Amino acid sequence: MSRPARLIAPLLWMAVIFYASSKSDPSPGIGDLGHVIGHFTEYAILAALWFWALAPSIGLRAAALAAWVICVVYAISDEWHQSFVPDRDSDPVDVLVDACGTAVAVAFSWWTSARRAALRRRPTSR
């Protein structure tokens, strides 16, 4: 798949996050744990998509760092955006949860990609 095509997936997911953040009450009644799981999951998905989009062109290490930075900066901007939405507020704890979800997804993506690459390099015995 071409690099521009790979960039579409994380950009679309960012649009989904922005849309959800624009709602006055995006998830009524889910409670604190549901809120944390939601933030963790949406940013884990975003990080995995950015890693997938960037790794083929810039390498695993650079993709991991870039994905983490993009997601954390976006989480910060998302919380700032929410401060302007009626009945919403900005919470730095949400950014922390987003950063944790991002870190877990980036670490897992890096590990699985590196493992796959090592298995491909391993000589087969005959």
Backbone bond lengths (Angstrom), bond angles and torsions (degrees), N, CA, C in turn:
res aa  C-N    CA-C-N  psi(-1)  N-CA   C-N-CA  omega(-1)  CA-C   N-CA-C  phi
1 M - - - 1.452 - - 1.527 107.86 -
2 S 1.315 116.71 139.98 1.460 120.76 -177.58 1.532 111.08 -71.71
3 R 1.336 114.57 156.22 1.462 120.22 -179.20 1.525 112.43 -58.94
4 P 1.344 119.11 -46.92 1.475 118.07 178.63 1.532 112.75 -59.49
5 A 1.323 116.66 -36.74 1.464 119.26 179.05 1.522 110.94 -66.90
6 R 1.330 117.30 -36.66 1.465 120.67 178.68 1.526 112.03 -66.59
7 L 1.315 117.16 -28.64 1.467 120.61 -179.07 1.523 112.40 -72.51
8 I 1.317 117.13 -19.90 1.468 120.63 -178.10 1.528 111.39 -64.00
9 A 1.316 117.85 -42.15 1.474 120.99 -176.02 1.531 112.76 -60.18
10 P 1.350 119.61 -53.13 1.474 116.72 179.74 1.525 113.19 -66.62
11 L 1.327 116.94 -32.30 1.468 118.87 178.46 1.525 111.38 -67.30
12 L 1.326 116.52 -38.90 1.472 119.71 175.94 1.526 110.83 -64.92
13 W 1.339 116.92 -40.54 1.466 119.98 178.94 1.529 110.57 -64.79
14 M 1.334 117.35 -36.49 1.462 120.61 176.03 1.535 109.76 -63.35
15 A 1.309 117.00 -37.48 1.469 120.64 177.40 1.528 110.65 -65.07
16 V 1.329 117.12 -38.44 1.470 121.02 177.25 1.533 109.80 -62.71
17 I 1.329 116.46 -44.97 1.469 120.76 178.81 1.534 110.04 -61.65
18 F 1.323 116.88 -44.51 1.464 120.85 179.46 1.529 110.66 -60.83
19 Y 1.318 116.10 -44.05 1.472 120.36 179.07 1.534 110.67 -60.54
20 A 1.339 116.31 -46.50 1.464 119.89 179.61 1.531 111.26 -62.86
21 S 1.313 116.29 -36.60 1.466 120.54 179.23 1.519 112.56 -70.85
22 S 1.315 116.71 -19.10 1.464 121.17 -179.68 1.521 112.80 -82.27
23 K 1.320 117.32 -12.74 1.462 122.39 -179.84 1.521 109.65 -78.45
24 S 1.321 116.43 141.33 1.458 120.10 179.35 1.527 111.94 -66.75
25 D 1.304 117.99 -37.27 1.462 121.68 178.75 1.530 107.77 -141.88
26 P 1.357 116.93 82.28 1.465 120.23 -171.31 1.527 114.74 -70.21
27 S 1.320 117.38 -25.32 1.462 119.14 -176.09 1.528 110.48 -147.17
28 P 1.329 117.23 74.35 1.466 119.73 -176.53 1.527 112.28 -66.34
29 G 1.307 114.86 137.57 1.454 120.64 172.02 1.512 116.87 75.74
30 I 1.347 119.54 15.13 1.461 118.06 -179.42 1.519 112.65 -85.14
31 G 1.311 118.51 -16.33 1.452 122.16 177.68 1.519 112.24 81.83
32 D 1.334 114.71 174.03 1.463 120.91 -176.59 1.524 112.67 -64.85
33 L 1.328 116.99 -44.50 1.467 119.90 -179.06 1.526 110.91 -64.55
34 G 1.308 116.89 -42.26 1.459 120.66 177.37 1.522 111.75 -62.55
35 H 1.319 115.87 -37.09 1.462 121.47 178.15 1.528 110.17 -63.75
36 V 1.320 116.57 -45.86 1.468 121.63 179.77 1.529 110.45 -64.51
37 I 1.323 117.04 -46.05 1.468 120.78 179.52 1.530 110.23 -61.73
38 G 1.323 116.97 -40.15 1.460 121.09 178.49 1.521 112.01 -61.04
39 H 1.334 116.48 -48.29 1.466 120.30 179.26 1.526 110.79 -62.78
40 F 1.314 116.72 -47.45 1.468 121.57 -179.12 1.528 110.12 -57.29
41 T 1.322 116.04 -46.83 1.465 121.47 -175.96 1.520 112.48 -68.95
42 E 1.331 117.43 -45.61 1.470 118.49 -176.90 1.520 111.35 -63.90
43 Y 1.334 117.88 -34.56 1.462 119.76 179.22 1.524 111.99 -83.43
44 A 1.321 118.46 -25.90 1.468 120.19 172.33 1.526 109.57 -64.84
45 I 1.313 116.23 -42.78 1.472 120.58 177.42 1.529 109.97 -62.78
46 L 1.322 117.02 -45.03 1.458 120.44 180.00 1.530 110.88 -60.85
47 A 1.309 117.15 -43.84 1.468 120.78 -179.95 1.523 111.40 -64.01
48 A 1.320 117.06 -43.09 1.469 120.20 178.74 1.528 110.36 -62.68
49 L 1.321 116.95 -39.51 1.467 120.26 178.65 1.527 111.41 -66.23
50 W 1.335 117.44 -42.30 1.466 119.44 177.86 1.521 110.85 -65.60
51 F 1.322 117.73 -41.06 1.467 120.43 178.17 1.522 109.68 -60.63
52 W 1.318 116.84 -47.24 1.463 122.48 179.29 1.533 110.97 -59.95
53 A 1.328 116.75 -39.27 1.464 120.74 -178.31 1.527 112.15 -71.64
54 L 1.316 117.34 -35.43 1.459 120.87 -171.94 1.533 115.38 -95.80
55 A 1.316 117.91 -31.19 1.468 121.45 -173.04 1.527 114.24 -55.02
56 P 1.335 120.37 -43.55 1.464 118.39 -178.07 1.534 114.02 -62.20
57 S 1.318 116.94 -28.32 1.462 118.46 -175.91 1.529 113.87 -98.84
58 I 1.331 118.23 -27.05 1.476 118.51 -176.43 1.529 113.49 -120.66
59 G 1.302 118.74 -1.64 1.465 121.17 178.74 1.520 112.51 93.51
60 L 1.327 114.71 163.20 1.468 120.62 -174.31 1.520 113.27 -65.84
61 R 1.321 117.12 -48.39 1.468 119.90 -176.57 1.526 111.40 -63.87
62 A 1.315 116.70 -47.92 1.468 120.49 179.87 1.524 111.19 -65.25
63 A 1.339 116.82 -37.76 1.470 120.12 178.63 1.522 111.11 -65.50
64 A 1.323 116.32 -38.75 1.465 120.16 179.46 1.532 110.23 -63.46
65 L 1.317 116.10 -47.26 1.466 119.77 179.88 1.526 110.97 -65.52
66 A 1.323 116.72 -46.22 1.467 120.39 -179.19 1.527 111.24 -61.92
67 A 1.322 117.32 -43.82 1.469 120.97 179.94 1.530 109.96 -61.04
68 W 1.332 117.01 -44.11 1.458 120.35 -179.17 1.532 110.56 -63.59
69 V 1.324 116.90 -46.01 1.465 120.54 -178.66 1.530 110.85 -64.21
70 I 1.327 116.71 -46.84 1.468 120.16 179.81 1.526 110.46 -57.43
71 C 1.327 116.30 -46.04 1.470 120.10 -176.77 1.523 112.50 -67.96
72 V 1.314 117.92 -41.22 1.467 119.88 -179.40 1.529 110.42 -68.99
73 V 1.316 117.47 -41.36 1.463 119.97 176.61 1.529 110.07 -62.76
74 Y 1.333 116.08 -40.44 1.461 119.14 178.47 1.529 110.94 -66.55
75 A 1.337 117.85 -37.47 1.465 121.11 177.68 1.529 110.57 -62.27
76 I 1.320 116.21 -41.55 1.463 120.08 178.03 1.529 109.98 -63.43
77 S 1.332 116.02 -45.78 1.475 119.01 -179.84 1.525 111.17 -66.32
78 D 1.322 116.99 -32.31 1.465 121.39 178.29 1.532 110.89 -65.76
79 E 1.315 116.56 -42.53 1.470 119.80 178.21 1.527 110.48 -66.66
80 W 1.312 117.48 -38.34 1.464 120.71 176.57 1.530 109.49 -63.35
81 H 1.324 116.71 -43.99 1.471 121.70 177.68 1.530 110.50 -58.01
82 Q 1.327 117.08 -42.76 1.469 120.95 -178.29 1.522 111.94 -64.15
83 S 1.321 116.66 -25.15 1.469 118.65 -179.52 1.532 111.76 -66.41
84 F 1.325 117.83 -15.34 1.458 122.66 178.83 1.527 112.93 -99.48
85 V 1.320 117.45 -5.44 1.466 121.68 -176.88 1.535 108.27 -90.32
86 P 1.351 117.62 130.33 1.468 120.17 178.70 1.534 111.57 -56.42
87 D 1.330 116.02 138.65 1.470 124.35 178.81 1.523 113.43 65.67
88 R 1.319 117.94 17.07 1.461 122.52 175.40 1.515 107.71 -122.01
89 D 1.319 115.98 158.84 1.447 119.59 173.81 1.520 109.19 -139.66
90 S 1.307 114.33 168.06 1.450 121.68 -179.68 1.520 108.39 -97.94
91 D 1.329 116.64 131.95 1.459 120.62 -177.06 1.528 109.83 -131.50
92 P 1.345 118.21 115.03 1.462 120.74 179.40 1.536 112.80 -60.03
93 V 1.323 117.23 -26.27 1.472 120.15 177.48 1.525 110.22 -63.31
94 D 1.328 116.91 -34.35 1.462 119.99 176.99 1.531 110.74 -61.64
95 V 1.329 116.67 -39.57 1.469 120.13 178.08 1.522 109.80 -64.07
96 L 1.315 117.37 -39.77 1.464 121.19 177.96 1.531 110.78 -62.62
97 V 1.316 116.55 -44.80 1.474 120.69 178.09 1.529 110.04 -63.81
98 D 1.331 117.07 -41.93 1.465 121.28 177.77 1.529 110.44 -60.86
99 A 1.335 116.94 -43.29 1.464 121.43 179.83 1.528 111.09 -64.40
100 C 1.326 116.71 -36.75 1.470 120.15 177.39 1.529 111.16 -67.31
101 G 1.321 117.14 -44.57 1.462 120.38 176.48 1.516 111.53 -60.27
102 T 1.328 115.12 -40.55 1.460 120.87 177.60 1.521 110.79 -62.59
103 A 1.332 117.21 -46.66 1.465 121.23 -178.33 1.524 111.85 -62.14
104 V 1.325 116.77 -42.85 1.471 120.29 179.28 1.528 110.48 -62.99
105 A 1.315 116.97 -45.56 1.471 120.69 -178.61 1.524 111.32 -66.26
106 V 1.334 117.36 -41.06 1.462 120.72 179.23 1.532 110.05 -65.48
107 A 1.321 117.17 -44.29 1.467 120.16 179.17 1.526 110.99 -62.18
108 F 1.311 116.72 -44.17 1.468 120.16 179.65 1.528 110.96 -65.51
109 S 1.331 116.79 -43.54 1.465 120.87 179.49 1.524 111.09 -62.78
110 W 1.314 116.53 -43.73 1.462 121.15 179.18 1.526 109.64 -63.31
111 W 1.323 117.19 -47.31 1.462 121.42 -178.89 1.529 111.44 -60.15
112 T 1.338 116.93 -47.97 1.467 119.11 -178.48 1.524 111.38 -66.99
113 S 1.326 118.09 -37.49 1.462 120.75 178.71 1.521 111.40 -67.51
114 A 1.319 116.82 -42.77 1.465 120.57 178.65 1.528 110.65 -65.78
115 R 1.307 117.09 -39.26 1.476 121.04 178.56 1.529 110.45 -64.58
116 R 1.337 116.65 -44.33 1.462 120.68 177.94 1.528 111.19 -60.26
117 A 1.337 116.03 -43.18 1.469 120.53 179.72 1.528 110.61 -64.48
118 A 1.316 117.59 -40.22 1.465 120.90 179.22 1.530 110.87 -65.93
119 L 1.311 117.21 -39.02 1.468 120.26 178.41 1.525 111.10 -66.43
120 R 1.315 117.54 -35.50 1.469 120.09 177.82 1.519 111.50 -68.82
121 R 1.335 117.37 -31.72 1.464 121.33 -178.94 1.515 112.52 -80.15
122 R 1.334 117.09 -20.69 1.454 120.97 -176.12 1.522 109.66 -64.59
123 P 1.332 116.55 129.38 1.467 118.60 178.60 1.540 110.56 -69.79
124 T 1.296 114.89 143.32 1.460 119.19 177.59 1.518 108.29 -88.64
125 S 1.300 115.96 139.60 1.467 120.28 178.87 1.525 109.38 -92.95
126 R 1.304 115.32 136.39 1.465 120.81 -179.59 1.486 110.05 -127.04
